[in-house]
Amino acid sequence: MRAAVFYEAHAPLQTQDWPTPTPADDEILVRVAACGLCHTDLHYIDHGVPTAKQPPLILGHEATGVVAQTGARVTQVKEGDRVLLPAVLPCGSCFACRTGRENICLRMRMFGNDINGAFAGYVTAPAKDIFILPDEIPLVEGCIIADAVTTPFHAVKNRAEVRPGDTVAVYGCGGVGLNVVQFARLAGAIVIAVDVAEEKLAHATRLGASAVINPRSEPAGVGKAVRKLTAGMGADIAIEAIGNPVTMRDAFSALRPGGRLVVIGYSDQEVALNAGRVMYREMEIRGSLGCRPVDYPRVIELARAGRIEVASLVTARYSLDEINAGLDTLRAGRGIRSVVVMA
């Protein structure tokens, strides 16, 4: 098969021949249809964040495909089934898994990090962890459900606990942030979208934001602009989907007393927040990672029923041989979500 292989940081992926994997008895072999390009991939390639498995490694954790082969003990799926692969595979037996928080499994395995991912013709996966994709959801565009759609669902529903009437400030309107906007709106929130790109703010408005703020047009700061939109109170919830300590602090400053900051964006830097305000105003700060397996079918059904947009969020498609050009598009912040199409 052909695969795009990661050998070292600060170097392009190399598209080459690679052995087709063989599924174990409890696994399936999936012929990959498409795999999304994610900023997590850039953390490895551009920023030197180490992968759990030493390179060479096939990246890609946002995949759909068709079952090409099943292991001897597999009964829940069959050859020809259309499937979605979750980004992370939980162990099912650690403390986190046994308490319903499989997304922070202590022994989790991630495609394109712990094991070979889906920037390839084929990938193997445990049959117990995959999800059937309904015919109404296109295979290519549906791949972004694996991460860019499910991760915001978990953040909005389980970590931010958005309720009808809440004011939610969403910092960052990229592929993840725009889906935060979608789900917050679906939960009944009044959404304020924040981004420096007018094109992304326009997408946020189309997906349900009631107001938008471009920090470049707010010399007094976004926090003041949010308070102006909320009768001086501030947002009930702020969700940071960028991974920048500066915007994390700014999001925290935009909250009302007793407000909740939820951080989706990844950064390895320290963030300085006023501890006195955290204590005296009973502020909440929560992280959000991925999505629990139990929530994937809910998100898939929302997409199937047309309650959320999926296909329209895929704004660029690249062949495997064009993957480095696709990564350049991601670096430049163009479009909403780009995917690599294997066919």
C-alpha positions as CSV (number, residue, x, y, z in Angstrom):
1,M,0.0,0.0,0.0
2,R,1.0,3.7,-0.2
3,A,1.4,5.7,3.0
4,A,2.6,9.1,4.1
5,V,5.3,8.4,6.7
6,F,6.6,10.7,9.4
7,Y,10.4,10.2,9.9
8,E,11.4,13.3,11.9
9,A,10.2,16.7,13.0
10,H,10.7,19.7,10.8
11,A,10.7,17.6,7.6
12,P,7.9,16.8,5.1
13,L,6.1,13.5,5.2
14,Q,7.4,11.0,2.8
15,T,4.9,9.2,0.6
16,Q,6.1,5.7,-0.1
17,D,5.3,2.0,-0.4
18,W,4.6,0.4,3.0
19,P,3.6,-3.1,4.0
20,T,-0.2,-3.6,4.3
21,P,-1.0,-4.5,7.9
22,T,-2.6,-7.8,8.8
23,P,-5.5,-7.7,11.3
24,A,-5.3,-9.7,14.5
25,D,-8.2,-12.0,15.5
26,D,-10.1,-9.2,17.2
27,E,-9.3,-6.5,14.6
28,I,-10.5,-5.4,11.2
29,L,-8.6,-4.2,8.2
30,V,-10.0,-0.9,6.9
31,R,-9.5,0.4,3.3
32,V,-9.2,4.1,4.1
33,A,-11.5,6.4,2.3
34,A,-10.3,9.7,3.8
35,C,-8.4,11.1,6.8
36,G,-8.6,14.6,8.1
37,L,-5.6,16.9,8.5
38,C,-5.4,18.1,12.1
39,H,-3.3,20.6,14.1
40,T,-2.2,17.6,16.2
41,D,-0.3,16.4,13.2
42,L,1.5,19.7,13.0
43,H,2.5,19.5,16.7
44,Y,4.6,16.4,15.7
45,I,5.8,17.7,12.4
46,D,6.4,21.4,13.1
47,H,6.8,21.7,16.9
48,G,8.7,18.6,17.8
49,V,6.1,17.2,20.1
50,P,7.2,13.5,20.5
51,T,5.0,10.7,19.4
52,A,4.6,7.7,21.7
53,K,5.8,5.4,19.0
54,Q,9.2,6.2,17.7
55,P,9.3,7.2,13.9
56,P,9.0,6.0,11.3
57,L,5.3,6.3,11.9
58,I,2.2,6.8,9.8
59,L,0.2,9.8,11.1
60,G,-3.5,10.5,10.7
61,H,-6.2,9.9,13.4
62,E,-9.4,11.2,11.7
63,A,-10.5,8.4,9.3
64,T,-13.3,6.6,7.6
65,G,-13.2,3.7,5.3
66,V,-14.7,0.3,4.3
67,V,-14.0,-3.0,6.1
68,A,-11.7,-5.0,3.8
69,Q,-11.0,-8.0,6.1
70,T,-12.1,-9.2,9.5
71,G,-10.2,-11.1,12.2
72,A,-11.2,-14.6,13.1
73,R,-13.2,-13.6,16.3
74,V,-14.9,-10.5,14.8
75,T,-18.7,-10.8,14.6
76,Q,-20.0,-7.2,15.0
77,V,-19.0,-6.0,11.5
78,K,-18.4,-7.6,8.1
79,E,-16.5,-6.9,4.9
80,G,-18.0,-4.0,3.0
81,D,-19.3,-2.1,6.0
82,R,-18.7,1.7,6.0
83,V,-17.0,2.6,9.3
84,L,-15.7,5.5,11.3
85,L,-12.5,5.1,13.3
86,P,-12.4,7.0,16.6
87,A,-9.2,9.0,17.1
88,V,-8.4,7.3,20.4
89,L,-8.7,3.6,21.5
90,P,-9.4,3.1,25.2
91,C,-8.2,0.1,27.2
92,G,-11.6,-0.4,28.8
93,S,-10.2,-1.6,32.2
94,C,-8.3,1.3,33.9
95,F,-9.9,3.6,36.5
96,A,-10.9,6.3,33.9
97,C,-12.5,3.7,31.6
98,R,-14.4,2.0,34.4
99,T,-15.8,5.4,35.6
100,G,-17.1,6.4,32.2
101,R,-14.2,8.6,31.2
102,E,-12.6,6.5,28.4
103,N,-11.4,9.7,26.6
104,I,-8.8,10.1,29.3
105,C,-7.9,6.4,29.5
106,L,-4.6,5.9,31.3
107,R,-3.5,3.5,28.7
108,M,-5.1,5.0,25.6
109,R,-3.7,4.4,22.1
110,M,-4.1,7.1,19.5
111,F,-3.8,6.5,15.7
112,G,-0.8,8.4,14.4
113,N,0.8,8.6,17.8
114,D,0.9,5.3,19.7
115,I,0.1,3.2,16.6
116,N,0.2,3.7,12.9
117,G,-2.5,5.9,11.6
118,A,-4.6,6.4,8.5
119,F,-2.6,8.5,6.1
120,A,-2.4,5.2,4.2
121,G,-4.3,2.9,2.0
122,Y,-5.2,0.6,4.9
123,V,-5.2,0.6,8.7
124,T,-6.1,-2.0,11.3
125,A,-8.4,-1.2,14.3
126,P,-10.0,-3.2,17.1
127,A,-13.4,-4.2,16.0
128,K,-14.9,-3.3,19.4
129,D,-14.0,0.4,18.9
130,I,-15.3,1.2,15.4
131,F,-18.6,2.8,14.5
132,I,-20.8,2.1,11.5
133,L,-21.3,5.1,9.3
134,P,-24.9,5.5,7.9
135,D,-25.3,5.8,4.1
136,E,-26.6,9.4,4.6
137,I,-23.1,10.6,5.7
138,P,-20.5,10.7,2.9
139,L,-17.4,8.7,3.6
140,V,-14.9,11.4,2.6
141,E,-16.4,14.3,4.4
142,G,-17.6,12.1,7.3
143,C,-14.0,11.4,8.4
144,I,-13.9,14.7,10.4
145,I,-16.5,13.3,12.8
146,A,-13.7,11.2,14.3
147,D,-12.2,14.3,16.0
148,A,-13.1,17.7,14.7
149,V,-16.8,17.1,15.4
150,T,-16.8,14.8,18.3
151,T,-14.2,16.7,20.3
152,P,-16.3,19.8,20.4
153,F,-19.4,17.8,21.2
154,H,-17.7,16.5,24.4
155,A,-16.4,19.9,25.2
156,V,-19.8,21.6,25.0
157,K,-22.0,18.8,26.5
158,N,-19.8,17.2,29.1
159,R,-17.1,19.7,30.1
160,A,-18.8,23.1,29.5
161,E,-22.2,21.7,30.4
162,V,-23.9,24.3,28.3
163,R,-27.5,25.0,29.1
164,P,-30.3,26.9,27.2
165,G,-29.8,30.6,27.6
166,D,-26.1,30.4,28.6
167,T,-23.8,32.9,26.9
168,V,-20.8,31.1,25.5
169,A,-17.7,32.9,24.1
170,V,-15.9,30.7,21.6
171,Y,-12.2,31.6,21.1
172,G,-11.0,30.3,17.7
173,C,-13.2,29.5,14.7
174,G,-11.1,26.9,13.0
175,G,-12.3,23.3,12.3
176,V,-12.8,22.6,16.0
177,G,-14.0,26.0,17.1
178,L,-16.7,26.2,14.5
179,N,-18.1,22.9,15.7
180,V,-18.1,24.3,19.2
181,V,-20.3,27.1,17.8
182,Q,-22.6,24.5,16.2
183,F,-23.0,22.4,19.3
184,A,-23.3,25.4,21.7
185,R,-26.1,26.8,19.4
186,L,-27.8,23.4,19.3
187,A,-27.7,23.3,23.2
188,G,-29.6,26.6,23.2
189,A,-26.7,29.0,24.0
190,I,-26.2,32.5,22.9
191,V,-22.8,32.3,21.1
192,I,-20.2,35.0,20.8
193,A,-17.5,33.9,18.3
194,V,-14.0,35.3,18.5
195,D,-11.4,35.1,15.7
196,V,-8.9,37.4,13.8
197,A,-10.1,36.1,10.4
198,E,-13.3,37.7,9.0
199,E,-13.9,34.7,6.8
200,K,-14.1,32.4,9.8
201,L,-16.3,34.8,11.7
202,A,-18.7,34.7,8.7
203,H,-18.7,30.9,8.9
204,A,-19.4,31.2,12.7
205,T,-22.4,33.5,12.0
206,R,-23.7,31.0,9.4
207,L,-23.4,28.2,12.0
208,G,-25.3,30.0,14.7
209,A,-23.2,32.7,16.4
210,S,-25.3,35.6,17.6
211,A,-22.4,38.0,17.7
212,V,-18.8,38.0,16.5
213,I,-15.7,39.8,17.7
214,N,-12.4,40.4,15.8
215,P,-9.7,41.2,18.4
216,R,-7.9,43.4,15.8
217,S,-10.9,45.7,15.9
218,E,-11.1,45.8,19.7
219,P,-8.2,47.9,21.1
220,A,-9.6,47.8,24.6
221,G,-9.6,44.0,24.5
222,V,-12.0,41.1,23.8
223,G,-13.0,40.8,27.4
224,K,-14.4,44.3,27.4
225,A,-16.2,43.7,24.1
226,V,-17.8,40.5,25.6
227,R,-18.9,42.4,28.7
228,K,-20.5,45.1,26.5
229,L,-22.5,42.4,24.7
230,T,-23.6,40.9,28.1
231,A,-24.9,43.9,29.9
232,G,-21.5,44.2,31.7
233,M,-21.6,40.7,33.2
234,G,-19.3,38.7,31.0
235,A,-19.9,35.3,29.4
236,D,-21.2,32.3,31.4
237,I,-18.8,30.0,29.7
238,A,-15.7,30.6,27.5
239,I,-14.3,27.9,25.4
240,E,-10.7,28.2,24.1
241,A,-10.1,26.2,20.9
242,I,-6.7,27.7,19.8
243,G,-4.1,26.5,22.3
244,N,-2.5,29.9,23.0
245,P,-1.8,31.0,26.6
246,V,-2.7,34.6,25.6
247,T,-6.1,33.7,24.4
248,M,-6.7,31.4,27.4
249,R,-6.0,34.4,29.7
250,D,-8.2,36.6,27.6
251,A,-11.0,34.0,27.6
252,F,-10.8,33.8,31.4
253,S,-11.0,37.6,31.7
254,A,-14.2,37.6,29.6
255,L,-16.1,35.5,32.2
256,R,-18.7,36.7,34.7
257,P,-18.2,35.8,38.4
258,G,-18.7,32.1,38.8
259,G,-18.0,31.5,35.1
260,R,-16.4,28.5,33.5
261,L,-13.3,28.3,31.2
262,V,-13.0,25.2,29.1
263,V,-9.7,24.6,27.3
264,I,-9.7,22.5,24.2
265,G,-6.6,23.9,22.5
266,Y,-3.3,22.3,23.3
267,S,-0.2,24.1,24.6
268,D,2.8,22.9,26.5
269,Q,3.3,26.4,28.0
270,E,2.3,27.6,31.4
271,V,-0.7,29.9,31.7
272,A,-0.8,32.6,34.4
273,L,-4.3,33.2,35.9
274,N,-5.3,35.3,38.8
275,A,-5.6,32.8,41.7
276,G,-7.4,35.4,43.8
277,R,-10.2,35.7,41.2
278,V,-10.4,31.9,40.9
279,M,-11.0,31.7,44.6
280,Y,-13.0,34.8,45.4
281,R,-15.3,34.6,42.4
282,E,-15.6,30.8,42.4
283,M,-14.3,30.5,38.8
284,E,-14.0,27.1,37.1
285,I,-11.3,26.0,34.8
286,R,-11.7,22.7,33.0
287,G,-9.8,20.8,30.3
288,S,-11.4,18.9,27.5
289,L,-9.9,16.0,25.5
290,G,-11.4,14.1,22.7
291,C,-14.8,12.3,23.1
292,R,-16.1,9.4,25.1
293,P,-17.1,6.3,22.9
294,V,-20.6,6.4,24.2
295,D,-21.1,9.8,22.6
296,Y,-20.0,8.9,19.1
297,P,-23.3,7.4,18.0
298,R,-25.1,10.5,19.3
299,V,-22.9,12.7,17.1
300,I,-23.3,10.4,14.1
301,E,-27.0,10.5,14.5
302,L,-27.0,14.3,14.7
303,A,-25.1,14.4,11.4
304,R,-27.3,11.8,9.8
305,A,-30.4,13.7,10.7
306,G,-29.0,17.0,9.5
307,R,-29.0,18.7,12.9
308,I,-25.4,19.6,12.4
309,E,-23.4,20.4,9.3
310,V,-20.5,18.1,8.4
311,A,-19.9,17.9,4.6
312,S,-19.8,21.7,4.2
313,L,-17.0,22.0,6.7
314,V,-14.6,20.2,4.4
315,T,-13.3,22.9,2.3
316,A,-10.3,21.2,0.7
317,R,-9.4,17.7,-0.5
318,Y,-6.0,16.4,-1.3
319,S,-4.6,13.1,-2.7
320,L,-2.1,11.2,-0.6
321,D,0.7,12.5,-2.8
322,E,-0.5,16.1,-2.1
323,I,-0.5,15.7,1.7
324,N,2.3,18.1,2.3
325,A,0.4,20.8,0.3
326,G,-2.6,20.0,2.5
327,L,-0.5,20.5,5.6
328,D,0.6,23.9,4.2
329,T,-3.0,24.9,3.9
330,L,-3.5,23.9,7.5
331,R,-0.5,25.9,8.6
332,A,-1.8,29.0,6.8
333,G,-5.2,28.7,8.4
334,R,-7.0,28.6,5.1
335,G,-10.5,27.1,4.9
336,I,-12.2,25.1,7.6
337,R,-11.1,21.5,7.4
338,S,-8.9,19.7,4.8
339,V,-8.9,16.0,4.2
340,V,-6.7,13.5,2.4
341,V,-8.7,11.3,0.0
342,M,-7.2,7.9,-0.6
343,A,-9.2,6.7,-3.6
